[in-house]
């Protein structure tokens, strides 16, 4: 992973590569790498060059989506507009409210909550009838809870969270910022052993039961040795091998030497198995449990198995929760980006009034102070208000008044409300052009949505509808599948989709000219 200092080491506008002459910057690559590298399952892809290949493939797919005009479809435009509206909320907040939320977040960093939940899904934009159906379902659960039915039983029976199949509704321990704010609030404000009342998030209706609360374990840094389990035979052989490595460690062999020689985690082996520090909940539970259980520096665990293979971990350092002043900058950024801060528009409007050039056309406003305006409403089109380069007419005000159901003389306060609303509208309409942070988030969502849509059309739907191609792929790879087609259909479909995607990406790379700035790439590799 690259730190913020690493990102600044190269110039902000340094070009990393070009596609058909269009530059792609180092800063964009670093933002993407730092955000996603920790969740890449294949550790070999965390290598800069390998990850750059993935990033170029991503950009090619987005470019193809645009060439197919997927960004002009009504569904895409609507979904992007809704996202912008949601994302805008933190940019319309009062600093005092934000400060309060930052302090609240800091107090919560000291604790972790173990909670279970029941979810009934309903889209936040659902029709009233669909919302009612979802509420009736969750209310049925609520009534059963009050009548003594166990929470776990009801979670298994009713919850629409896919993870309930494996966790029976229990989310394990989580920290501040791990959940959406409304969910987090309920979890932190509900007593141990109690369950919350019904509440709604953008995912649907929930009921939470708090199982436990404990002091935060902070962060930990460990080194590890990993042997990958590729199949049942390798798992058996790796168990024998990891036990022998454990015996060498007990006899005093250096952990770093063994990690360099035997660990199959290419991202850490050459550093003696050293991993970046992490907090509980940011890495798989089976690994985190072993890492946080170590209490003595340089002590190491017994061999243990995760979904990735066999491991031994060594404790390098523990990082307890630090003071408010040290954590405040990071907490502030998370609050601003998240769904926490209350919108207190008037404070920001006051600031915008000093920032923007605003002009009221009093001669066009005067007639609204009498009852006559309503009779002439349809013909009123003179300029009424100018905010920077945007002009709002009398007709805009008429529409606003009709919405307010006003037909008589207009109090000045109503115009001031209209004026404030248009100032905010102008600010919101131009936020993507004036705020780099907002623009980057919008672009990330835009490209992610385009990626999903183009993958849907060019890979997933194609695989789903191409039964002949699917069966031909199965016959071509018959040796891999030891049973009949129907026994492996899900796996074959997944493999076929990967096959189609690889062929598609190869075609895209032939279609477009890609030029990499080797000098910039070399600097990135040195700093990894």
N, C-alpha and C positions, 0 to 999 in steps of 0.2 A: 504493500500500500504506500501511496505517496502522501506526505504531509502537506499542509498549506504552504510551508516554506519551500518544499520541492516544487510546488506549482508555480511559485513566484520566481524560481530559479531561471526559468525560461520566460522570454517576453510574452506578455499577455496575448499578442496577436501573431505569435510564431505559427507558421503553417506546418502541419505535420504531414498532410498529404492532400492531393487534389483528385477530384473525380470530374473528368471532362472539363478540366480547367477551373472548376469551382473549389476554392480553398476550404479545408477543414482544419481547425486550429488545435494546437496542443492543449489549450485550456479546456476545450470541449471534450477531448479525449480523457484528460485527467479527471474531470468531473464525473464522467461516466465510469471510469475505472475505479475511482475511490468509492463510488456509490454501490457498485455491483460486484466488485472482486470478492468480497467476503461471502457472497451467496453463490458463487460459482462452485458447483460440486466437484468438477474435474480440476484438480489443483494444477495440472499442466497448463490450463488456460489462463492461470494467473500470471504467467510469464508475459512480459510486455509485448513481445512480438506475436505470441499466440493470441493475446487479447486484442491486439491491433487488427488481426485478421477477422476476429468476430465483430469488431467495431466497424470495419470497412464493409463487411457483409450486411450489417445493420443499416448503414447509410445507403447501400445499394438498394436494399429492399424498400426503404422509405422513398428513395428517388423513383423507384418503379411504381410505387403507390401513387405518387404525384403524377407520373406520366399516364397512369390509368384514370386520372382525375377523381380519385377516391376522396380527395380533400374538398371536392365541390358537391358531394352528395348531401342532401338535407339532414340525414341522420348524423353524419359526421359533424356538420356545422352546428347542429343543435347540441350534440354531446359536448363539443368543445366549448360552446357558449356557456353551458351549465357549469363546466369545470372552471372556466374563468370566473364566473360569478362566485363560486365557492372559494376559489383561491384568493379572490379580492378581499374577502372579509378581514383578514389580519392587517391589511393596509389602510383600514378605515377605523383605527382604534386609537384611543387616548393613551398617552404614555403612563398616566397614573394607574389606569386599569391594567396595562401591561406589567407595570412594576409589581402590582399586587399579585398577578398571576405568576410572575417569576418567583416571588417569595413563596407562594403556595407550592410551586413545583419543587423548589429547593427543599422545603420541609418534607415533601414526599420522597425525595431521593434517599432519605434516611431509612426507608422501609420498603419491604416487598410484600405483596399480597398474594395469597393462594386462594383462588376463587373458582367456582364452577358456574356455568351459566346455561340457560335454555334460550334458544333463539328461534323465533318464528319470522321467517324472511318476508319482507315487503319493501319494494322499492320506494325510495323517498319521494318519487314522482308518481306513485301509483294512483289509480283512480280511487275515489272515495269508497266505492263498493269493495274493491280489493283490500283496501286498508281496513275496512270493517271486518272482513272475513279473517284477516290476520289477527286483529285485536280479539275477536271472539275465540280464536284458538288459544292465544296466550292467556286470556281470562279463564278459560277452562282449566289450564294448567295451574293458574293462581288459586282457583277454588279447590283443586285437588290438594295443593300444598297446605292450604288452611285446614283441610280435612284430615291431614296427617300422612298423606302419601309421601314416600321418600323422594328427595330431590333427584338423586341419581336415577331412580326408576323412571321418573317423569322425563328426565333429560334423554334417556335412551329411547323412550317411547315417542316423544314429541319434538325434540330439538332438531332444527334444520341446519345446524352447523355440521358440515361433513366430517369434522374431526371427532364427533361424538362416537363414531364407530370404534375408535381406538382409545379415546380418553374418558368416555362416559360423561362428557360434559366438563371435566376438570381441565382447567387451563394451566395448572401449575403455578409457580411463583412468577410474578411479573412486577415491573417497576413503572415509575412515572414515565409517560410518553410511549409506553408499550401498546396502549390501547387508545381508541378515540376518546376524546376528553370526557364526553358524557358518560361513557362506560367506566372510565377511570374514576370519575367522581363517585359513582355509585359504589365501586369496589372499595375505595379508600374511606368512604363515609358510612359504610355498613359494618356493624359490629361482628366479631368472630362468632360463627354459629348461626347468625341471622341471615335472612334473605331479603332482597330489596323488593320494593313495589315494582310493578310493570313500568318500564321506561322504553323510549324509542331512540335509536341511532339511525344513521343512514343505511344500516344493514337490515333493520327491522325492529321488532319488539323483543325485549330481553327481560329475564329475571335472573338475578345474581344471588348465589349463596357464597358467603365468605367462609373459607375453611380455616385459614390461619393468617397471621401477620407476623413478620419477623424483621429484625434489624437488617438493613441492607448489608450484603457481603462485599460491596464495593466492586473493585476490579481485580483481576489476577493476571499475572503473566507466567506462562509455563513453557517448557520445552517438551517435545514428545517424539516418541518413536512409533511409527505406524507401519503395519504390514497389511496390504489391501487383500480383502477376501473377494476373489473373483468368482469362485464357485465353492461347492461343498468340499471338494478335495483340497483346494488351496486354503480354505478355512481350517481344515484339520492340520495340514502341514504348517500353517502359520502359527497355530496354537503351540505346536511343539517348538517352533523356532523362537517365538516370543518368550516362552518359558526359559529357553536356554539363554536368551539375551538378558532376561531378568536375573538369572543366576550370575552372569558375568558382572552385572551392576552391583549385586550384593557382595561380590568379591573385590570391588573397588575399581573396576574398569570405568573410565570416564564416559559420562552420559553423552557428551557432545561427539566423542569419537565413534561411539556405537551408532548414534543417530546419523552421522555423516556416511557411515559405511553401510548401514542396513535399512534405514528408514525409507519407505516408499512414498513419502510426502515430498514431492520435488520442490514445493514452495518453502519448506523449512529445513530440509535435511542438510543442505550445505551450510546452514547457519547453526549447526549443532542441534537442530530440532526446534530452535527458538521460534515462538509464535508472538504476534502482537498481543498486547493486553486486551482483555475483553471482560464484559460484565455478564452476570448470570442472566440467561434468557436470550443472549445474542449468539449463542452457539448451541448445538444439540444437547439436550438434557443429560444424556448418558455420559457425555464427555465433561460437561460442566460440573456434574455431581462429583466426579473423581477429582477434577482440578481444584474445586473449592474445598474439598474435604482435606486436602493437604494443609498442614498448619506450620510445618517447620521448613524454612528456606533450605533448598537443596535436597529435601526429601523427595522420594519418588513412589509412585503407586505400584501396586501389583498389576500384572497384565489384566486388561479388561477389553470387552468387545463392544463396538458400536455398529451402526449400520454400514460404516465404511471399512471396518476391519478391526484388527487387534492393536491395542495401544499400551504404551507405558508413558505416564506424564511425570515431569519433574517440576517442582515449584521453584520459580525464579524470584518472584516478588509479589507481595500483596499491596493493593492500593485502596485504602479505606476512603469513604466519602470525605471530600475535603470541604473547606469553608465556603461560605456564601460568596465572598468576593472573588474567589478563584473560579467558581462554577458559573457565576452570573452571566458572563458573555455567551457561553454555550447555551445556557437555559434561555436566555433572551432570544437567541436565534430560533430555537425550537418553538418558543411561544409565538413568535412572529410568523413562522411558517405553518403553524398548526391551526387547530380549530378552537383555540382557547379564549382568545381575547374578546371581550364584549365590544360590540360596535357602538361607540359613542360619537356619532357623526358631527355633532355641533362643534366639538373642539377642533376636529380636523378641518371643518368648513372655515372656521376663523383663520386658520393658518393658510388655507387656500385663497382666501379673499385677499390676503397680503401678497400672495405669490402670483395670482393671475391678474391680467388686465381685464376689468369688468366694466361694462357700460350699460346703463339703463336708458331707454328711450322714453322719457317722461311724457312726451306728447302722445305716444301710442298707448300709454298706460292710463292716462286721465279718464278716458271714456269708460273704463271698468269701474270707476267710482260712482257711476250712476246705474239706473235700472235699464237703460236703453241698450246696453251692450248685447243682451241676450237676443234681442230682436234682429240684430245685425250680425249675429255670431258667425254665420257661414261665410260672410264676405270679409271678415277681419283677417288680414294677412300682412300687415305692416310689421317691420322689425320691432321687437320689444326689448330684447336683451342680447348682449354680445359678451361671450366669455372667450377671451383670446380671439381665435379666428372662427368660432362657431356662433351662428346667429339663430336665435329662437324667436319665432314670430308670435303675433297675437293669437294665431290659430293654435299654436302649441299651448298657450295659456287657456284658451277656450276648452281644449280637450281636458286639461287638468281640472278646470272648474266643473265641467260636466261630470268628471269622475268624482269630484267632491259633492256633486249634486247641488251646486250653487247656481241660482238663476237671477239673483238680485245684485245690488251693488256689492262690490268686493272690498272687504276690509284690507288694509295695507298688509296686515299680518299674513294673509293668504298669498299675496304676491311674494312676500319675503320667503315663505315656505317654498313656493314654486322656484324662486331664484336660487335658494339653497340647493334644491333638488337638482337643478340644471348645472350648478357648479360641481356637485358630486358626480353627476352624469358625465360631464366633460373630463373630470379627473379620472374616472374609471375607464372612459373610452380611450384615453391617451396613456394609461398606466403602462401598457406594454411597450410604448415608445420611450417612456421616461424612466422606467425602473428596471435595471438590468436583471435583478434577482427575480422579479415577477416574470419578465420576458423569458428567462431561462427555464423557469418552471412550466410556463405555458408551452414552450417549444418542446420540452421533454414529454409532456402529456400528448401534444399534437403528434410527435413522431412515434410515440408508443401506440397511440390509437391507429395511426396509419399502418404501423407494422402489424398489428393484430388483424386489421381488415384485409391487408394484402396477403398475409399468411392464410387467412380464412379462404380467400378466393383461389389462390395459386397452389396451396398445399392441402389444407385440411378438407375442404369441400371436394377437391379433385380426387383425393384418395378415397373419400367416402363414396363418391359416385362412380368410381372406376373399378367395378367388380372384376372385369376382365384383366385389367392391369394388376390388380391385387393378387388374383389367383396365379397369374404368370410370374409375379415376383415370388410367390410362395414356392412354385415349382422350381424356379431358378435357384432358390436358396434352401431346397428341400433338406439338405444335410443338417442344417441348423435346427430344424424342428423335428423332433423325434416322434411326434404324434400327428394325428390328422389335422386338416385345416381348421375345422371348427374348434378343436381343443386349444389352438394357439391364435385364434382370430384377432383377439385384442393386441397381442404382442406383434403379430404380423402387420396389423394396421399401423402400429406405432413405428415399426421398422420401415414400412413402405412410405410413410410420411417423411421420415428422415431421408430416405432415398430420393424422394421427389424434391425435397428441399435442397439437398446437395447438388442435384442436377440443375435445379433452377439457379442456384447461386453461381454455379460454374458458367451458366449461360450469361448471367448478369456481368460477371467479370470479363467475359469476352466482349460483351456489348459496350462496356464503358472503359475509358482510358483512366487508369489509376497510376498516379505518380507519387511516390513516397519521398519525403524529405529525409534522407538517410542521416544527415547531420543532426536533425532534431531527434530522430529515433535513437541515435547513439547516445545522446545526452540522457534521454529517458531511461535507457537500459542501465546506464551507470548509476542512476539514482534509485533504482528499484530496491 
